[in-house]
């Protein structure tokens, strides 16, 4: 079974060697790696040519045009010849048995159209230290999980070929330039059975720019969530009831960030989360506790996050 690995690469020279090492180390060796140079201005193109000269399974693509991640992935998907499709961002990495484990899982679960894996963070030490990954215990990924903010990583996904043939590629709508992977995953879990392998086989790199805990970063991240909600409604991807669920989560996320990271007003967002629709249970709990003085509540929440991280890692 040949796996077509699709990677968009833009100015990827700082990370691509480590990503490449994780692909070359795969115990399942029947793969082709379609790396699409998305109009890089550094030495990415030369590095890809060097990799291809060393291993014929590496197939550099690209015509110098910057299409964005969705467009670059679609170029790779159009050239893919494998029986299965895997996605890998140019700065992430895999465990050596990642593809083997996923292919074995799909062999054992013929009803599954694809399978993702648990993942962990690496890279910027501050972001990794603060990050909390609660690995979902459910076997099947659902729309409800996606609406409620369950984190999904594109680099963890392996699909049977028929899914891409039927569903097509990622949406290149400019409004989705920083959310095309979430939109694609949402479409997939809405129409196909995407399972989850309960093993950390994928690593998500977080760079210092992403790791910023500044007010601007947190605010921009939340604003992106609201923009995506508008696009989903405009495209008819979700119902109004599902939009209420998503609004509840976004209000909760903003309230939590304001409290824990930004020292900004937070109770209004928590109240909106509770009354907007079906709030996350933790929104109700934090709202109830929020009437404690903020200097008391903030360290309490941070301590809880640390304990959760220890439970996940233990």
Short mmCIF file of the C-alpha atoms (twelve columns), coordinates in Angstrom:
data_MODEL
# 
_entry.id   MODEL 
# 
loop_
_atom_site.group_PDB 
_atom_site.id 
_atom_site.type_symbol 
_atom_site.label_atom_id 
_atom_site.label_alt_id 
_atom_site.label_comp_id 
_atom_site.label_asym_id 
_atom_site.label_seq_id 
_atom_site.Cartn_x 
_atom_site.Cartn_y 
_atom_site.Cartn_z 
_atom_site.pdbx_PDB_model_num 
ATOM 1   C CA . UNK A 1   0.000   0.000  0.000  1 
ATOM 2   C CA . UNK A 2   1.574   3.243  -1.155 1 
ATOM 3   C CA . UNK A 3   0.989   6.268  1.047  1 
ATOM 4   C CA . UNK A 4   1.094   9.674  -0.638 1 
ATOM 5   C CA . UNK A 5   2.398   12.205 1.872  1 
ATOM 6   C CA . UNK A 6   1.374   15.777 1.047  1 
ATOM 7   C CA . UNK A 7   3.397   18.671 2.496  1 
ATOM 8   C CA . UNK A 8   3.083   22.394 1.757  1 
ATOM 9   C CA . UNK A 9   6.417   24.159 2.248  1 
ATOM 10  C CA . UNK A 10  6.977   27.892 2.455  1 
ATOM 11  C CA . UNK A 11  10.393  29.174 3.596  1 
ATOM 12  C CA . UNK A 12  10.845  25.869 5.369  1 
ATOM 13  C CA . UNK A 13  14.625  25.583 5.598  1 
ATOM 14  C CA . UNK A 14  14.801  25.956 9.421  1 
ATOM 15  C CA . UNK A 15  12.642  22.875 10.038 1 
ATOM 16  C CA . UNK A 16  12.463  20.697 6.944  1 
ATOM 17  C CA . UNK A 17  15.501  18.561 7.756  1 
ATOM 18  C CA . UNK A 18  13.946  17.367 11.032 1 
ATOM 19  C CA . UNK A 19  10.607  16.712 9.334  1 
ATOM 20  C CA . UNK A 20  12.398  14.817 6.582  1 
ATOM 21  C CA . UNK A 21  14.240  12.647 9.091  1 
ATOM 22  C CA . UNK A 22  10.928  11.567 10.605 1 
ATOM 23  C CA . UNK A 23  9.585   10.573 7.171  1 
ATOM 24  C CA . UNK A 24  12.723  8.654  6.201  1 
ATOM 25  C CA . UNK A 25  12.544  6.809  9.532  1 
ATOM 26  C CA . UNK A 26  9.070   5.381  8.841  1 
ATOM 27  C CA . UNK A 27  8.917   1.621  9.314  1 
ATOM 28  C CA . UNK A 28  6.361   1.514  6.497  1 
ATOM 29  C CA . UNK A 29  8.613   2.279  3.553  1 
ATOM 30  C CA . UNK A 30  6.139   2.252  0.643  1 
ATOM 31  C CA . UNK A 31  5.445   5.970  0.331  1 
ATOM 32  C CA . UNK A 32  5.850   8.955  -1.943 1 
ATOM 33  C CA . UNK A 33  6.433   12.407 -0.472 1 
ATOM 34  C CA . UNK A 34  4.898   15.264 -2.449 1 
ATOM 35  C CA . UNK A 35  6.477   18.456 -1.110 1 
ATOM 36  C CA . UNK A 36  4.954   21.559 -2.686 1 
ATOM 37  C CA . UNK A 37  7.209   24.627 -2.600 1 
ATOM 38  C CA . UNK A 38  4.661   27.406 -2.104 1 
ATOM 39  C CA . UNK A 39  6.673   30.250 -3.627 1 
ATOM 40  C CA . UNK A 40  9.469   30.206 -1.043 1 
ATOM 41  C CA . UNK A 41  12.047  32.991 -1.070 1 
ATOM 42  C CA . UNK A 42  14.726  31.177 0.943  1 
ATOM 43  C CA . UNK A 43  16.626  28.011 0.061  1 
ATOM 44  C CA . UNK A 44  13.624  25.670 0.272  1 
ATOM 45  C CA . UNK A 45  13.608  24.813 -3.465 1 
ATOM 46  C CA . UNK A 46  17.295  23.865 -3.436 1 
ATOM 47  C CA . UNK A 47  16.835  21.787 -0.291 1 
ATOM 48  C CA . UNK A 48  13.935  19.897 -1.890 1 
ATOM 49  C CA . UNK A 49  16.023  19.162 -4.983 1 
ATOM 50  C CA . UNK A 50  18.789  17.835 -2.753 1 
ATOM 51  C CA . UNK A 51  16.363  15.581 -0.864 1 
ATOM 52  C CA . UNK A 52  14.957  14.253 -4.154 1 
ATOM 53  C CA . UNK A 53  18.452  13.477 -5.436 1 
ATOM 54  C CA . UNK A 54  19.055  11.357 -2.344 1 
ATOM 55  C CA . UNK A 55  15.719  9.485  -2.324 1 
ATOM 56  C CA . UNK A 56  13.537  8.920  -5.390 1 
ATOM 57  C CA . UNK A 57  10.419  8.735  -3.230 1 
ATOM 58  C CA . UNK A 58  10.693  12.484 -2.601 1 
ATOM 59  C CA . UNK A 59  8.838   14.435 -5.307 1 
ATOM 60  C CA . UNK A 60  9.269   18.226 -5.200 1 
ATOM 61  C CA . UNK A 61  6.427   20.201 -6.772 1 
ATOM 62  C CA . UNK A 62  5.639   23.880 -7.271 1 
ATOM 63  C CA . UNK A 63  5.869   26.551 -9.926 1 
ATOM 64  C CA . UNK A 64  6.967   29.523 -7.829 1 
ATOM 65  C CA . UNK A 65  3.397   30.678 -7.115 1 
ATOM 66  C CA . UNK A 66  2.322   31.311 -3.525 1 
ATOM 67  C CA . UNK A 67  -1.134  29.750 -3.193 1 
ATOM 68  C CA . UNK A 68  -1.324  29.416 0.567  1 
ATOM 69  C CA . UNK A 69  -1.477  26.142 2.483  1 
ATOM 70  C CA . UNK A 70  -4.791  25.011 0.976  1 
ATOM 71  C CA . UNK A 71  -3.695  25.631 -2.612 1 
ATOM 72  C CA . UNK A 72  -0.316  23.994 -2.054 1 
ATOM 73  C CA . UNK A 73  -1.916  20.912 -0.519 1 
ATOM 74  C CA . UNK A 74  -4.315  20.696 -3.452 1 
ATOM 75  C CA . UNK A 75  -1.374  20.703 -5.876 1 
ATOM 76  C CA . UNK A 76  0.045   17.753 -3.959 1 
ATOM 77  C CA . UNK A 77  -3.294  15.934 -3.841 1 
ATOM 78  C CA . UNK A 78  -3.702  16.290 -7.607 1 
ATOM 79  C CA . UNK A 79  -0.331  14.583 -8.146 1 
ATOM 80  C CA . UNK A 80  -0.801  11.837 -5.537 1 
ATOM 81  C CA . UNK A 81  -0.803  8.238  -6.800 1 
ATOM 82  C CA . UNK A 82  -1.068  6.318  -3.516 1 
ATOM 83  C CA . UNK A 83  -3.819  4.130  -2.120 1 
ATOM 84  C CA . UNK A 84  -3.786  6.301  1.023  1 
ATOM 85  C CA . UNK A 85  -3.228  10.011 1.619  1 
ATOM 86  C CA . UNK A 86  -1.337  11.471 4.593  1 
ATOM 87  C CA . UNK A 87  -0.780  15.119 5.438  1 
ATOM 88  C CA . UNK A 88  2.365   16.474 7.082  1 
ATOM 89  C CA . UNK A 89  3.202   20.122 7.644  1 
ATOM 90  C CA . UNK A 90  6.779   21.094 6.869  1 
ATOM 91  C CA . UNK A 91  7.675   21.786 10.510 1 
ATOM 92  C CA . UNK A 92  5.931   18.862 12.237 1 
ATOM 93  C CA . UNK A 93  7.252   15.344 12.706 1 
ATOM 94  C CA . UNK A 94  6.076   11.753 13.105 1 
ATOM 95  C CA . UNK A 95  7.008   8.818  15.269 1 
ATOM 96  C CA . UNK A 96  8.726   6.079  13.190 1 
ATOM 97  C CA . UNK A 97  5.736   3.707  13.387 1 
ATOM 98  C CA . UNK A 98  3.104   6.331  12.572 1 
ATOM 99  C CA . UNK A 99  2.143   5.179  9.080  1 
ATOM 100 C CA . UNK A 100 2.491   1.484  9.958  1 
ATOM 101 C CA . UNK A 101 0.184   1.838  12.972 1 
ATOM 102 C CA . UNK A 102 -2.452  3.753  11.025 1 
ATOM 103 C CA . UNK A 103 -2.455  1.346  8.089  1 
ATOM 104 C CA . UNK A 104 -2.783  -1.595 10.492 1 
ATOM 105 C CA . UNK A 105 -5.675  0.167  12.204 1 
ATOM 106 C CA . UNK A 106 -7.498  0.721  8.900  1 
ATOM 107 C CA . UNK A 107 -6.947  -2.932 7.960  1 
ATOM 108 C CA . UNK A 108 -8.565  -3.936 11.246 1 
ATOM 109 C CA . UNK A 109 -11.410 -1.399 10.859 1 
ATOM 110 C CA . UNK A 110 -12.708 -1.599 7.277  1 
ATOM 111 C CA . UNK A 111 -15.621 0.686  8.202  1 
ATOM 112 C CA . UNK A 112 -13.217 3.568  8.911  1 
ATOM 113 C CA . UNK A 113 -12.522 5.990  6.053  1 
ATOM 114 C CA . UNK A 114 -9.524  7.532  7.783  1 
ATOM 115 C CA . UNK A 115 -7.707  7.722  11.094 1 
ATOM 116 C CA . UNK A 116 -5.920  10.473 12.993 1 
ATOM 117 C CA . UNK A 117 -3.684  10.133 16.054 1 
ATOM 118 C CA . UNK A 118 -3.103  11.795 19.361 1 
ATOM 119 C CA . UNK A 119 -0.399  14.453 19.204 1 
ATOM 120 C CA . UNK A 120 1.853   16.448 21.481 1 
ATOM 121 C CA . UNK A 121 3.670   19.779 21.282 1 
ATOM 122 C CA . UNK A 122 7.354   20.459 20.746 1 
ATOM 123 C CA . UNK A 123 9.421   23.495 19.869 1 
ATOM 124 C CA . UNK A 124 9.075   26.710 21.868 1 
ATOM 125 C CA . UNK A 125 9.676   25.804 25.511 1 
ATOM 126 C CA . UNK A 126 7.287   28.392 26.967 1 
ATOM 127 C CA . UNK A 127 4.349   27.287 24.818 1 
ATOM 128 C CA . UNK A 128 5.077   23.607 25.425 1 
ATOM 129 C CA . UNK A 129 5.246   24.175 29.183 1 
ATOM 130 C CA . UNK A 130 1.890   25.983 29.212 1 
ATOM 131 C CA . UNK A 131 0.172   23.714 26.698 1 
ATOM 132 C CA . UNK A 132 -2.399  21.211 27.925 1 
ATOM 133 C CA . UNK A 133 -3.350  18.352 25.623 1 
ATOM 134 C CA . UNK A 134 -6.368  16.387 26.814 1 
ATOM 135 C CA . UNK A 135 -6.312  13.409 24.474 1 
ATOM 136 C CA . UNK A 136 -9.905  12.595 23.462 1 
ATOM 137 C CA . UNK A 137 -10.979 9.098  24.455 1 
ATOM 138 C CA . UNK A 138 -13.645 8.712  21.790 1 
ATOM 139 C CA . UNK A 139 -12.834 6.391  18.908 1 
ATOM 140 C CA . UNK A 140 -14.720 8.298  16.219 1 
ATOM 141 C CA . UNK A 141 -14.230 12.016 15.501 1 
ATOM 142 C CA . UNK A 142 -17.541 13.889 15.345 1 
ATOM 143 C CA . UNK A 143 -19.012 17.243 14.332 1 
ATOM 144 C CA . UNK A 144 -19.970 17.823 17.961 1 
ATOM 145 C CA . UNK A 145 -16.344 17.508 19.065 1 
ATOM 146 C CA . UNK A 146 -15.181 19.862 16.336 1 
ATOM 147 C CA . UNK A 147 -17.781 22.468 17.284 1 
ATOM 148 C CA . UNK A 148 -16.824 22.211 20.946 1 
ATOM 149 C CA . UNK A 149 -13.193 22.975 20.231 1 
ATOM 150 C CA . UNK A 150 -11.575 19.524 20.287 1 
ATOM 151 C CA . UNK A 151 -8.172  20.171 18.739 1 
ATOM 152 C CA . UNK A 152 -7.331  18.326 15.539 1 
ATOM 153 C CA . UNK A 153 -3.933  18.238 13.837 1 
ATOM 154 C CA . UNK A 154 -3.778  17.908 10.054 1 
ATOM 155 C CA . UNK A 155 -0.364  16.235 10.252 1 
ATOM 156 C CA . UNK A 156 -1.904  13.318 12.143 1 
ATOM 157 C CA . UNK A 157 -4.451  12.370 9.461  1 
ATOM 158 C CA . UNK A 158 -4.350  9.369  7.113  1 
ATOM 159 C CA . UNK A 159 -7.201  8.878  4.616  1 
ATOM 160 C CA . UNK A 160 -8.234  6.129  2.266  1 
ATOM 161 C CA . UNK A 161 -7.851  7.312  -1.310 1 
ATOM 162 C CA . UNK A 162 -11.582 7.229  -2.071 1 
ATOM 163 C CA . UNK A 163 -12.210 10.016 0.463  1 
ATOM 164 C CA . UNK A 164 -10.072 12.501 -1.465 1 
ATOM 165 C CA . UNK A 165 -11.435 11.295 -4.811 1 
ATOM 166 C CA . UNK A 166 -14.997 11.917 -3.602 1 
ATOM 167 C CA . UNK A 167 -14.568 14.952 -1.360 1 
ATOM 168 C CA . UNK A 168 -11.873 16.768 -3.265 1 
ATOM 169 C CA . UNK A 169 -9.242  18.977 -1.706 1 
ATOM 170 C CA . UNK A 170 -9.181  21.918 0.647  1 
ATOM 171 C CA . UNK A 171 -11.244 25.059 0.120  1 
ATOM 172 C CA . UNK A 172 -9.077  27.875 -1.288 1 
ATOM 173 C CA . UNK A 173 -11.546 30.595 -0.293 1 
ATOM 174 C CA . UNK A 174 -9.340  33.539 0.882  1 
ATOM 175 C CA . UNK A 175 -11.504 33.811 4.000  1 
ATOM 176 C CA . UNK A 176 -10.206 30.385 5.038  1 
ATOM 177 C CA . UNK A 177 -6.528  31.131 4.494  1 
ATOM 178 C CA . UNK A 178 -5.830  30.599 8.215  1 
ATOM 179 C CA . UNK A 179 -8.529  27.991 8.822  1 
ATOM 180 C CA . UNK A 180 -8.709  25.782 5.749  1 
ATOM 181 C CA . UNK A 181 -7.527  22.686 7.637  1 
ATOM 182 C CA . UNK A 182 -10.277 23.053 10.270 1 
ATOM 183 C CA . UNK A 183 -12.899 23.515 7.534  1 
ATOM 184 C CA . UNK A 184 -11.622 20.417 5.697  1 
ATOM 185 C CA . UNK A 185 -11.632 18.309 8.861  1 
ATOM 186 C CA . UNK A 186 -15.146 19.488 9.668  1 
ATOM 187 C CA . UNK A 187 -16.347 18.397 6.227  1 
ATOM 188 C CA . UNK A 188 -14.623 15.041 6.622  1 
ATOM 189 C CA . UNK A 189 -16.122 14.197 10.016 1 
ATOM 190 C CA . UNK A 190 -19.527 15.286 8.721  1 
ATOM 191 C CA . UNK A 191 -19.490 12.876 5.757  1 
ATOM 192 C CA . UNK A 192 -17.043 10.100 6.596  1 
ATOM 193 C CA . UNK A 193 -16.040 7.913  9.517  1 
ATOM 194 C CA . UNK A 194 -12.751 9.328  10.772 1 
ATOM 195 C CA . UNK A 195 -11.386 7.303  13.664 1 
ATOM 196 C CA . UNK A 196 -8.798  8.253  16.267 1 
ATOM 197 C CA . UNK A 197 -5.792  6.160  17.227 1 
ATOM 198 C CA . UNK A 198 -5.140  6.517  20.953 1 
ATOM 199 C CA . UNK A 199 -1.396  6.869  20.683 1 
ATOM 200 C CA . UNK A 200 0.891   9.904  20.378 1 
ATOM 201 C CA . UNK A 201 2.370   9.411  16.925 1 
ATOM 202 C CA . UNK A 202 2.473   13.025 15.722 1 
ATOM 203 C CA . UNK A 203 4.321   16.073 17.049 1 
ATOM 204 C CA . UNK A 204 3.122   19.625 16.413 1 
ATOM 205 C CA . UNK A 205 5.818   22.276 16.385 1 
ATOM 206 C CA . UNK A 206 4.937   25.575 18.041 1 
ATOM 207 C CA . UNK A 207 7.300   28.414 17.147 1 
ATOM 208 C CA . UNK A 208 7.961   31.434 19.390 1 
ATOM 209 C CA . UNK A 209 5.686   33.652 17.262 1 
ATOM 210 C CA . UNK A 210 2.821   31.210 17.798 1 
ATOM 211 C CA . UNK A 211 3.694   30.859 21.444 1 
ATOM 212 C CA . UNK A 212 3.210   34.546 22.193 1 
ATOM 213 C CA . UNK A 213 0.936   35.077 25.155 1 
ATOM 214 C CA . UNK A 214 0.368   38.708 24.281 1 
ATOM 215 C CA . UNK A 215 -3.076  40.256 24.220 1 
ATOM 216 C CA . UNK A 216 -2.829  40.782 20.462 1 
ATOM 217 C CA . UNK A 217 -2.138  37.094 19.793 1 
ATOM 218 C CA . UNK A 218 -4.940  35.852 22.023 1 
ATOM 219 C CA . UNK A 219 -7.377  38.399 20.622 1 
ATOM 220 C CA . UNK A 220 -6.440  37.607 17.015 1 
ATOM 221 C CA . UNK A 221 -6.859  33.887 17.659 1 
ATOM 222 C CA . UNK A 222 -10.372 34.410 19.007 1 
ATOM 223 C CA . UNK A 223 -11.268 36.811 16.194 1 
ATOM 224 C CA . UNK A 224 -10.219 34.128 13.704 1 
ATOM 225 C CA . UNK A 225 -12.645 31.731 15.343 1 
ATOM 226 C CA . UNK A 226 -15.497 34.205 14.882 1 
ATOM 227 C CA . UNK A 227 -14.556 34.792 11.244 1 
ATOM 228 C CA . UNK A 228 -14.570 31.058 10.560 1 
ATOM 229 C CA . UNK A 229 -17.985 30.760 12.185 1 
ATOM 230 C CA . UNK A 230 -19.346 33.371 9.768  1 
ATOM 231 C CA . UNK A 231 -17.822 31.504 6.803  1 
ATOM 232 C CA . UNK A 232 -19.285 28.181 7.962  1 
ATOM 233 C CA . UNK A 233 -22.738 29.747 8.198  1 
ATOM 234 C CA . UNK A 234 -22.338 31.423 4.818  1 
ATOM 235 C CA . UNK A 235 -21.378 28.131 3.168  1 
ATOM 236 C CA . UNK A 236 -24.170 26.210 4.872  1 
ATOM 237 C CA . UNK A 237 -21.749 23.879 6.650  1 
ATOM 238 C CA . UNK A 238 -23.495 24.198 10.015 1 
ATOM 239 C CA . UNK A 239 -27.003 24.773 11.275 1 
ATOM 240 C CA . UNK A 240 -27.993 27.722 13.431 1 
ATOM 241 C CA . UNK A 241 -28.237 25.388 16.417 1 
ATOM 242 C CA . UNK A 242 -24.676 24.208 15.796 1 
ATOM 243 C CA . UNK A 243 -23.613 27.836 15.471 1 
ATOM 244 C CA . UNK A 244 -24.998 28.436 18.980 1 
ATOM 245 C CA . UNK A 245 -22.770 25.653 20.294 1 
ATOM 246 C CA . UNK A 246 -19.770 27.177 18.569 1 
ATOM 247 C CA . UNK A 247 -20.586 30.655 19.915 1 
ATOM 248 C CA . UNK A 248 -20.712 29.207 23.433 1 
ATOM 249 C CA . UNK A 249 -17.256 27.744 23.003 1 
ATOM 250 C CA . UNK A 250 -15.782 30.938 21.538 1 
ATOM 251 C CA . UNK A 251 -17.175 33.053 24.385 1 
ATOM 252 C CA . UNK A 252 -15.784 30.560 26.893 1 
ATOM 253 C CA . UNK A 253 -12.373 30.569 25.221 1 
ATOM 254 C CA . UNK A 254 -12.195 34.360 25.258 1 
ATOM 255 C CA . UNK A 255 -13.312 34.528 28.883 1 
ATOM 256 C CA . UNK A 256 -10.758 31.944 29.962 1 
ATOM 257 C CA . UNK A 257 -7.947  33.655 28.056 1 
ATOM 258 C CA . UNK A 258 -8.892  37.055 29.472 1 
ATOM 259 C CA . UNK A 259 -8.808  35.652 32.985 1 
ATOM 260 C CA . UNK A 260 -5.755  33.415 32.847 1 
ATOM 261 C CA . UNK A 261 -3.467  35.251 30.418 1 
ATOM 262 C CA . UNK A 262 -4.624  38.793 29.749 1 
ATOM 263 C CA . UNK A 263 -5.903  40.172 33.054 1 
ATOM 264 C CA . UNK A 264 -8.880  41.537 31.093 1 
ATOM 265 C CA . UNK A 265 -12.659 41.494 31.776 1 
ATOM 266 C CA . UNK A 266 -13.830 37.889 31.621 1 
ATOM 267 C CA . UNK A 267 -17.178 37.350 33.396 1 
ATOM 268 C CA . UNK A 268 -19.162 38.876 30.510 1 
ATOM 269 C CA . UNK A 269 -17.744 36.301 28.095 1 
ATOM 270 C CA . UNK A 270 -18.373 33.437 30.526 1 
ATOM 271 C CA . UNK A 271 -21.965 34.608 30.993 1 
ATOM 272 C CA . UNK A 272 -22.428 34.773 27.218 1 
ATOM 273 C CA . UNK A 273 -20.998 31.277 26.941 1 
ATOM 274 C CA . UNK A 274 -23.511 29.940 29.428 1 
ATOM 275 C CA . UNK A 275 -26.503 31.681 27.870 1 
ATOM 276 C CA . UNK A 276 -25.541 31.446 24.166 1 
ATOM 277 C CA . UNK A 277 -26.420 27.802 23.819 1 
ATOM 278 C CA . UNK A 278 -24.872 24.602 25.154 1 
ATOM 279 C CA . UNK A 279 -21.790 25.785 27.057 1 
ATOM 280 C CA . UNK A 280 -18.810 23.573 27.870 1 
ATOM 281 C CA . UNK A 281 -19.305 22.219 31.416 1 
ATOM 282 C CA . UNK A 282 -16.083 23.920 32.480 1 
ATOM 283 C CA . UNK A 283 -17.583 27.290 31.472 1 
ATOM 284 C CA . UNK A 284 -20.260 26.906 34.134 1 
ATOM 285 C CA . UNK A 285 -17.678 25.804 36.707 1 
ATOM 286 C CA . UNK A 286 -15.329 28.707 35.981 1 
ATOM 287 C CA . UNK A 287 -18.207 31.177 36.013 1 
ATOM 288 C CA . UNK A 288 -19.280 29.931 39.425 1 
ATOM 289 C CA . UNK A 289 -15.710 30.211 40.697 1 
ATOM 290 C CA . UNK A 290 -15.157 33.555 39.014 1 
ATOM 291 C CA . UNK A 291 -16.748 35.440 41.862 1 
ATOM 292 C CA . UNK A 292 -13.616 34.665 43.828 1 
ATOM 293 C CA . UNK A 293 -11.135 37.541 43.642 1 
ATOM 294 C CA . UNK A 294 -9.179  37.325 40.374 1 
ATOM 295 C CA . UNK A 295 -5.787  37.174 42.186 1 
ATOM 296 C CA . UNK A 296 -7.068  34.014 43.900 1 
ATOM 297 C CA . UNK A 297 -8.836  32.489 40.909 1 
ATOM 298 C CA . UNK A 298 -6.046  32.964 38.363 1 
ATOM 299 C CA . UNK A 299 -3.381  30.874 40.165 1 
ATOM 300 C CA . UNK A 300 -6.065  28.304 40.987 1 
ATOM 301 C CA . UNK A 301 -6.801  27.830 37.284 1 
ATOM 302 C CA . UNK A 302 -3.116  27.707 36.371 1 
ATOM 303 C CA . UNK A 303 -2.544  25.055 39.034 1 
ATOM 304 C CA . UNK A 304 -5.459  23.058 37.646 1 
ATOM 305 C CA . UNK A 305 -3.950  23.259 34.158 1 
ATOM 306 C CA . UNK A 306 -0.603  22.004 35.443 1 
ATOM 307 C CA . UNK A 307 -2.306  19.070 37.179 1 
ATOM 308 C CA . UNK A 308 -4.204  18.231 34.005 1 
ATOM 309 C CA . UNK A 309 -0.940  18.287 32.044 1 
ATOM 310 C CA . UNK A 310 0.674   15.947 34.571 1 
ATOM 311 C CA . UNK A 311 -2.318  13.593 34.303 1 
ATOM 312 C CA . UNK A 312 -2.055  13.572 30.518 1 
ATOM 313 C CA . UNK A 313 1.674   12.920 30.564 1 
ATOM 314 C CA . UNK A 314 1.539   10.403 33.367 1 
# 
